[in-house]
Amino acid sequence: MRPLRALLIYIIAVFIGGALLAPPLYWLLQSFAHAHPGFVTRHLSKIATAPFSRYVNRSLLAIALIGLWPLVKNLDFHSLQEIGIVRPRGQWKKLGAGFALGFVSLAIVAGLSFAFHARQLNSRHSGGEIFQKLLGAAAAALVIAILEEILFRGAVFGALRKVFHWTFALVLSSMIYAILHYFESVRTTDTVTWLSGLQLLPLMLRNLGNLHAVIPGFFNLTLVGILLAWAYQRTGNLYFSVGLHMGWIFWVKAYAFTTSMPPTADKWLWGSGRMAIVNGWVALPILFGTLLVFVWKTSNIERRTPNVQ
């Protein structure tokens, strides 16, 4: 049970540590912004005026990344290969196939939304802004996909399958992955104190009590996690999962910026917010079909994951 204990300690450390780190980061940046207004760039100014919940989110991510290597060592992983990281030689085909599957699956969702007039191009942005945003979406897709796959599939799923059967570990890790995507931005006028981060955490998860926010979005994201973990289980490394995740993240970022929802569109059916393309009912059968395609195409692949129950 040591892997499970190490994982629980890591999760607690991330939430407590991130909540406690957020206030000093907030004070530091606010102090710098006020003391040196001439040095504050547009991007830094945007960060300085962001809600405190954004600082909590970033602090959680920072602690998660800092603690990732100690977590891996305490999970009795003796090499990077045991968390799905292998040399890229010969793996580019998996990466490309994963990206193509992810990109096409959400392209179908986007195409349907335009065909049924549930989404339209956002005319407020210039061509230059859209191009810049698409480049940013591509960069974000690469970074987020790599980090999240190492964390959620390599470490979390990898740790759970040391304790449980891999199928149970697959579902449990995917549900954890889905829940953590429900952190929302919370604006508060209260003075930031050392305990503000801890007090804000339950408010940032209040979406979990909103039926329209959780269903079907939670099902969709759990299905996403299942497919990503199953790809790791089937292929023996993270390359296909990273590619698949990249295709999805690119669409999530690009879709939210370049399109908008008409007032008459059904938000529950077509999705809404920054993850609109994956949190509506329309996305659920598409994602399930993507899972079936993956299972069909990889049915003859021998599992090469060591020490899996």
NORVENNOR-V649891 format. One record per pair of residues at least 12 apart in sequence whose ideal C-beta (glycine too) atoms are under 10 Angstrom apart, sorted by the first residue. I is the first residue (numbers start at 1). J is the second residue. D is the distance in whole Angstrom. If there is no record, write none. Layout:
# NORVENNOR-V649891
[[I:J:D] [I:J:D]]
This chain:
# NORVENNOR-V649891
[[1:162:9] [1:163:6] [2:74:8] [2:75:8] [2:76:7] [2:159:9] [2:162:8] [2:163:9] [3:71:10] [3:74:8] [3:75:5] [3:76:7] [3:77:9] [3:155:10] [3:158:8] [3:159:4] [3:160:8] [3:161:9] [3:162:4] [3:163:6] [3:164:10] [4:75:10] [4:159:7] [4:160:7] [4:162:8] [4:163:5] [4:164:9] [5:74:9] [5:75:10] [5:159:10] [5:163:10] [6:70:9] [6:71:6] [6:72:9] [6:73:9] [6:74:4] [6:75:5] [6:76:8] [6:155:10] [6:159:7] [6:162:10] [7:71:7] [7:74:9] [7:75:7] [7:155:8] [7:156:7] [7:158:10] [7:159:5] [7:160:7] [7:162:10] [7:163:9] [7:173:10] [7:176:10] [8:159:10] [9:67:9] [9:70:10] [9:71:9] [9:74:8] [10:63:9] [10:64:8] [10:67:6] [10:68:8] [10:70:8] [10:71:5] [10:72:10] [10:74:8] [10:75:9] [10:151:10] [10:155:8] [10:156:9] [10:159:9] [11:64:9] [11:67:10] [11:71:10] [11:156:9] [11:176:8] [11:180:10] [13:63:7] [13:64:9] [13:66:10] [13:67:6] [13:70:9] [13:71:9] [14:59:9] [14:60:6] [14:61:9] [14:62:9] [14:63:5] [14:64:5] [14:65:10] [14:66:9] [14:67:6] [14:68:10] [14:71:9] [14:151:10] [14:180:10] [15:56:10] [15:60:7] [15:63:8] [15:64:10] [15:197:9] [15:198:9] [15:201:7] [16:63:9] [16:197:9] [16:198:7] [16:201:9] [17:59:8] [17:60:8] [17:62:9] [17:63:4] [17:64:9] [17:66:9] [17:67:8] [17:197:10] [18:55:9] [18:56:6] [18:57:8] [18:58:8] [18:59:4] [18:60:3] [18:61:8] [18:62:7] [18:63:5] [18:64:8] [18:197:7] [18:198:10] [18:201:9] [19:56:6] [19:59:7] [19:60:8] [19:63:9] [19:194:10] [19:195:8] [19:196:8] [19:197:3] [19:198:5] [19:199:8] [19:200:7] [19:201:6] [19:204:10] [20:59:8] [20:63:9] [20:194:7] [20:195:9] [20:196:10] [20:197:6] [20:198:7] [21:55:9] [21:56:9] [21:58:9] [21:59:4] [21:60:9] [21:62:7] [21:63:6] [21:66:10] [21:197:7] [22:52:7] [22:53:9] [22:54:9] [22:55:4] [22:56:4] [22:57:9] [22:58:8] [22:59:4] [22:60:8] [22:62:10] [22:63:10] [22:192:8] [22:194:10] [22:196:7] [22:197:4] [22:198:9] [22:200:8] [22:201:10] [23:52:8] [23:55:8] [23:56:9] [23:59:9] [23:192:5] [23:193:7] [23:194:6] [23:195:8] [23:196:6] [23:197:6] [23:198:10] [24:55:10] [24:59:9] [24:192:10] [24:194:8] [24:197:10] [25:52:10] [25:55:6] [25:56:9] [25:58:8] [25:59:6] [25:62:9] [25:197:10] [26:48:9] [26:50:9] [26:52:6] [26:54:9] [26:55:5] [26:56:9] [26:59:9] [26:192:5] [26:196:8] [26:197:9] [27:55:10] [27:192:7] [29:44:8] [29:47:7] [29:48:5] [29:50:9] [29:55:8] [30:48:6] [30:49:10] [30:55:10] [30:192:9] [31:48:10] [32:44:8] [32:48:8] [33:45:7] [33:47:9] [33:48:4] [33:49:8] [34:48:9] [50:185:8] [50:187:10] [51:185:5] [51:186:7] [51:187:5] [51:188:7] [51:200:9] [52:185:9] [52:186:8] [52:187:8] [52:188:6] [52:190:9] [52:192:6] [52:196:6] [52:197:8] [52:200:7] [53:183:8] [53:184:8] [53:185:5] [53:186:4] [53:187:7] [53:188:8] [53:196:10] [53:197:9] [53:200:6] [53:201:9] [53:203:8] [53:204:6] [54:185:6] [54:186:10] [54:187:10] [55:192:9] [55:196:9] [55:197:8] [55:200:9] [56:183:8] [56:185:10] [56:186:9] [56:196:8] [56:197:5] [56:198:9] [56:200:6] [56:201:7] [56:203:10] [56:204:7] [57:183:6] [57:184:10] [57:185:8] [57:204:8] [59:197:7] [60:180:9] [60:183:8] [60:197:9] [60:201:9] [60:204:10] [61:147:8] [61:151:10] [64:147:9] [64:148:10] [64:151:6] [64:155:10] [64:180:10] [65:147:7] [65:150:10] [65:151:8] [67:151:10] [67:155:10] [68:83:9] [68:147:9] [68:150:7] [68:151:6] [68:154:9] [68:155:7] [69:155:10] [71:83:10] [71:151:9] [71:155:6] [71:156:9] [71:159:8] [72:85:10] [72:150:9] [72:151:10] [72:154:8] [72:155:6] [72:158:9] [72:159:9] [74:159:9] [75:154:10] [75:155:7] [75:156:10] [75:158:7] [75:159:5] [75:162:7] [76:159:9] [76:162:7] [76:307:10] [77:154:9] [77:155:8] [77:158:7] [77:159:9] [77:162:9] [79:306:10] [80:150:9] [80:154:9] [80:237:10] [81:236:9] [81:237:8] [81:306:8] [82:154:8] [82:158:7] [82:162:10] [82:305:9] [82:306:7] [82:307:8] [83:149:10] [83:150:7] [83:151:9] [83:153:8] [83:154:3] [83:155:6] [83:157:9] [83:158:5] [83:159:9] [83:232:9] [83:237:9] [83:238:8] [84:149:7] [84:150:7] [84:153:6] [84:154:5] [84:155:9] [84:157:9] [84:158:7] [84:231:10] [84:232:6] [84:233:10] [84:235:9] [84:236:8] [84:237:5] [84:238:4] [84:239:8] [84:240:10] [84:241:8] [84:242:9] [84:305:9] [85:146:10] [85:149:9] [85:150:7] [85:154:7] [85:237:7] [85:238:6] [85:239:9] [85:242:10] [86:236:8] [86:237:5] [86:238:8] [86:239:8] [87:237:10] [88:237:10] [88:239:8] [90:239:10] [91:235:9] [91:237:7] [91:238:9] [91:239:4] [91:240:9] [91:242:10] [91:243:10] [92:239:8] [92:243:9] [93:239:9] [93:240:9] [93:243:10] [94:231:9] [94:235:6] [94:236:10] [94:237:8] [94:238:9] [94:239:4] [94:240:4] [94:241:9] [94:242:9] [94:243:7] [94:244:10] [95:145:10] [95:238:9] [95:239:5] [95:240:7] [95:241:9] [95:242:6] [95:243:4] [95:244:9] [95:246:8] [96:239:9] [96:240:9] [96:243:6] [97:231:10] [97:235:10] [97:239:9] [97:240:6] [97:243:7] [97:244:9] [97:294:10] [97:297:8] [97:298:10] [98:145:9] [98:227:10] [98:228:9] [98:231:7] [98:235:9] [98:238:10] [98:239:7] [98:240:4] [98:241:6] [98:242:7] [98:243:3] [98:244:4] [98:245:8] [98:246:8] [98:247:7] [98:248:10] [98:294:9] [99:141:9] [99:145:9] [99:240:9] [99:242:8] [99:243:4] [99:244:7] [99:245:9] [99:246:5] [99:247:5] [99:248:9] [99:250:8] [100:243:8] [100:244:9] [100:247:7] [101:227:9] [101:231:9] [101:240:8] [101:243:8] [101:244:6] [101:247:7] [101:248:10] [101:290:6] [101:293:7] [101:294:7] [101:297:8] [102:141:9] [102:145:9] [102:224:9] [102:227:9] [102:228:9] [102:240:10] [102:241:10] [102:242:10] [102:243:7] [102:244:4] [102:245:7] [102:246:7] [102:247:3] [102:248:5] [102:249:8] [102:250:8] [102:251:8] [102:290:8] [103:141:10] [103:243:9] [103:244:9] [103:246:8] [103:247:4] [103:248:8] [103:250:7] [103:251:7] [104:247:8] [104:251:10] [104:286:10] [104:290:8] [104:293:9] [105:224:10] [105:227:9] [105:244:9] [105:247:7] [105:248:8] [105:251:9] [105:278:10] [105:283:9] [105:286:6] [105:287:7] [105:289:8] [105:290:4] [105:291:10] [105:293:8] [105:294:10] [106:247:7] [106:248:6] [106:249:10] [106:250:8] [106:251:4] [106:252:8] [106:254:10] [106:255:8] [106:277:6] [106:278:7] [106:283:8] [106:286:8] [106:287:9] [106:290:9] [107:247:9] [107:251:7] [107:255:10] [107:277:10] [107:286:10] [108:282:9] [108:283:9] [108:285:10] [108:286:5] [108:289:9] [108:290:9] [109:251:8] [109:255:8] [109:270:9] [109:271:8] [109:276:9] [109:277:6] [109:278:8] [109:280:8] [109:282:6] [109:283:5] [109:284:10] [109:285:10] [109:286:5] [109:287:9] [110:251:7] [110:254:9] [110:255:6] [110:258:10] [110:259:8] [110:276:10] [110:277:6] [112:270:9] [112:282:6] [112:283:9] [112:286:8] [113:255:9] [113:259:8] [113:261:9] [113:265:8] [113:269:10] [113:270:6] [113:271:8] [113:276:9] [113:277:8] [113:280:8] [113:282:7] [113:283:10] [114:259:8] [116:265:8] [116:266:10] [116:269:9] [116:270:8] [116:282:9] [117:262:7] [117:264:8] [117:265:7] [118:259:10] [118:261:7] [118:262:7] [118:264:9] [118:265:4] [118:266:7] [118:267:9] [118:269:7] [118:270:4] [118:271:9] [118:276:10] [118:280:9] [118:282:8] [119:255:8] [119:258:10] [119:259:5] [119:260:7] [119:261:6] [119:262:8] [119:265:7] [119:270:7] [119:271:9] [119:276:8] [119:277:9] [120:259:6] [120:260:6] [120:261:8] [120:262:6] [120:265:9] [121:258:6] [121:259:6] [121:260:8] [122:256:9] [122:257:7] [122:258:6] [122:259:6] [122:260:5] [122:261:10] [123:260:9] [124:260:8] [125:257:7] [125:258:7] [129:257:8] [129:258:9] [130:254:9] [130:257:7] [130:258:6] [132:257:10] [133:253:8] [133:254:7] [133:256:9] [133:257:5] [133:258:7] [134:250:8] [134:253:8] [134:254:6] [134:257:8] [134:258:8] [136:253:7] [136:254:9] [136:257:9] [137:249:8] [137:250:5] [137:251:8] [137:252:8] [137:253:4] [137:254:5] [137:255:9] [137:256:9] [137:257:7] [137:258:9] [138:246:8] [138:249:9] [138:250:6] [138:253:9] [138:254:9] [139:250:10] [139:253:10] [140:246:10] [140:249:6] [140:250:8] [140:252:9] [140:253:6] [140:254:10] [141:242:10] [141:243:10] [141:245:8] [141:246:4] [141:247:8] [141:248:8] [141:249:4] [141:250:4] [141:251:9] [141:252:8] [141:253:7] [141:254:9] [142:242:9] [142:245:10] [142:246:6] [142:249:8] [142:250:9] [143:246:10] [143:249:9] [144:242:10] [144:245:7] [144:246:8] [144:248:10] [144:249:5] [144:250:10] [144:252:9] [144:253:9] [145:228:9] [145:238:9] [145:241:8] [145:242:5] [145:243:8] [145:244:8] [145:245:4] [145:246:4] [145:247:9] [145:248:8] [145:249:6] [145:250:9] [146:238:8] [146:242:6] [146:245:8] [146:246:9] [147:242:10] [147:245:10] [148:177:8] [148:180:10] [148:181:10] [148:225:10] [148:228:9] [148:241:9] [148:242:9] [148:245:7] [148:249:9] [149:228:7] [149:229:10] [149:231:9] [149:232:8] [149:238:5] [149:239:9] [149:240:10] [149:241:5] [149:242:5] [149:243:10] [149:244:9] [149:245:6] [149:246:9] [150:238:7] [150:241:10] [150:242:9] [151:177:9] [151:180:10] [152:173:6] [152:174:8] [152:176:7] [152:177:5] [152:180:9] [152:225:7] [152:228:7] [152:229:8] [152:232:10] [152:241:9] [152:245:10] [153:170:9] [153:173:7] [153:174:10] [153:177:9] [153:225:8] [153:228:6] [153:229:5] [153:230:10] [153:231:8] [153:232:5] [153:233:9] [153:238:6] [153:241:6] [153:242:9] [153:245:9] [154:232:7] [154:237:9] [154:238:6] [154:241:9] [155:173:9] [156:169:9] [156:172:9] [156:173:5] [156:174:10] [156:176:6] [156:177:8] [156:225:10] [156:229:9] [157:169:6] [157:170:7] [157:172:9] [157:173:4] [157:174:8] [157:176:9] [157:177:9] [157:225:9] [157:228:9] [157:229:5] [157:230:10] [157:232:7] [157:233:8] [157:241:10] [158:173:9] [158:229:10] [158:232:8] [158:305:9] [158:307:10] [158:308:9] [159:173:9] [160:172:6] [160:173:5] [160:176:9] [160:229:10] [161:173:8] [161:229:9] [161:232:10] [161:233:8] [161:305:8] [161:307:9] [161:308:6] [161:309:7] [162:307:8] [162:308:9] [162:309:8] [163:309:9] [164:309:7] [165:308:9] [165:309:5] [166:229:9] [166:230:9] [166:233:6] [166:303:9] [166:305:8] [166:308:5] [166:309:6] [167:226:10] [167:229:10] [167:230:9] [167:233:9] [167:309:9] [168:309:9] [169:229:8] [169:233:9] [169:308:9] [169:309:9] [170:225:8] [170:226:6] [170:227:10] [170:228:10] [170:229:5] [170:230:6] [170:232:9] [170:233:7] [171:222:8] [171:225:9] [171:226:7] [171:229:9] [172:225:10] [172:229:10] [173:222:10] [173:225:7] [173:226:9] [173:228:9] [173:229:6] [174:221:8] [174:222:5] [174:223:8] [174:224:8] [174:225:3] [174:226:5] [174:227:9] [174:228:8] [174:229:6] [174:230:9] [175:218:8] [175:221:9] [175:222:5] [175:225:7] [175:226:9] [176:222:9] [176:225:8] [177:221:7] [177:222:8] [177:224:8] [177:225:4] [177:226:9] [177:228:8] [177:229:8] [178:214:9] [178:217:8] [178:218:5] [178:219:8] [178:220:8] [178:221:4] [178:222:4] [178:223:9] [178:224:8] [178:225:6] [178:226:10] [179:205:8] [179:208:7] [179:214:10] [179:218:8] [179:221:8] [179:222:9] [180:205:9] [180:221:9] [181:207:10] [181:217:8] [181:218:9] [181:220:10] [181:221:5] [181:222:10] [181:224:9] [181:225:9] [181:275:7] [181:278:9] [181:279:9] [182:204:8] [182:205:6] [182:206:9] [182:207:5] [182:208:6] [182:210:9] [182:213:7] [182:214:7] [182:217:8] [182:218:7] [182:221:8] [182:275:10] [183:201:9] [183:203:10] [183:204:5] [183:205:7] [183:207:8] [183:208:10] [184:203:8] [184:204:6] [184:205:8] [184:206:7] [184:207:5] [184:208:10] [184:210:9] [184:213:8] [184:273:9] [184:274:10] [185:204:8] [185:274:10] [186:200:6] [186:201:10] [186:202:10] [186:203:5] [186:204:6] [186:205:10] [186:206:8] [188:200:7] [188:203:8] [207:273:10] [211:268:9] [212:267:8] [212:268:6] [212:272:9] [212:279:10] [213:268:10] [213:272:9] [213:273:8] [213:279:8] [214:279:9] [215:268:8] [215:279:10] [215:281:9] [216:268:8] [216:269:10] [216:271:9] [216:278:10] [216:279:7] [216:280:7] [216:281:5] [216:282:9] [216:283:8] [216:284:5] [216:287:10] [217:268:10] [217:271:8] [217:272:10] [217:273:9] [217:275:7] [217:276:10] [217:278:7] [217:279:4] [217:280:8] [217:281:10] [217:283:9] [217:284:9] [218:279:9] [219:279:10] [219:281:9] [219:283:10] [219:284:6] [219:287:9] [219:288:10] [220:271:9] [220:275:9] [220:277:10] [220:278:5] [220:279:6] [220:280:8] [220:281:9] [220:282:10] [220:283:5] [220:284:6] [220:286:9] [220:287:6] [220:288:9] [221:275:8] [221:278:7] [221:279:8] [221:283:10] [221:287:9] [222:287:10] [223:278:10] [223:283:9] [223:284:7] [223:287:5] [223:288:6] [223:290:9] [223:291:7] [224:244:9] [224:245:8] [224:248:7] [224:278:7] [224:283:9] [224:287:6] [224:290:9] [224:291:9] [226:287:9] [226:288:10] [226:291:7] [227:241:8] [227:244:7] [227:245:10] [227:248:10] [227:287:7] [227:288:9] [227:290:7] [227:291:5] [227:292:10] [227:293:10] [227:294:6] [227:295:9] [228:240:9] [228:241:5] [228:242:9] [228:244:6] [228:245:6] [228:248:9] [229:241:8] [230:291:7] [230:294:7] [230:295:8] [230:298:9] [231:243:9] [231:244:6] [231:245:9] [231:291:10] [231:294:7] [231:298:8] [232:305:8] [233:298:10] [233:303:7] [233:304:10] [233:305:6] [233:308:7] [234:294:8] [234:295:8] [234:297:10] [234:298:5] [234:299:9] [234:301:5] [234:302:9] [234:303:6] [234:304:9] [234:305:9] [235:298:7] [235:301:7] [235:303:9] [235:304:8] [235:305:9] [236:301:9] [236:302:9] [236:303:7] [236:304:3] [236:305:5] [236:306:9] [236:308:10] [237:304:8] [237:305:9] [240:294:9] [240:298:8] [240:301:10] [244:290:9] [244:294:8] [248:275:10] [248:277:9] [248:278:7] [248:287:9] [248:290:10] [251:277:6] [251:278:8] [252:274:7] [252:275:6] [252:276:8] [252:277:6] [252:278:6] [252:279:10] [253:274:9] [253:275:10] [253:277:10] [254:277:9] [255:271:9] [255:274:9] [255:275:9] [255:276:7] [255:277:4] [255:278:9] [256:272:10] [256:273:8] [256:274:5] [256:275:7] [256:276:6] [256:277:8] [257:274:9] [259:276:8] [259:277:9] [260:276:10] [261:273:10] [261:276:7] [265:280:10] [266:280:8] [266:281:9] [266:282:9] [267:279:9] [267:280:7] [268:280:7] [268:281:7] [268:282:10] [269:281:5] [269:282:6] [269:283:10] [270:282:6] [270:283:9] [271:283:6]]
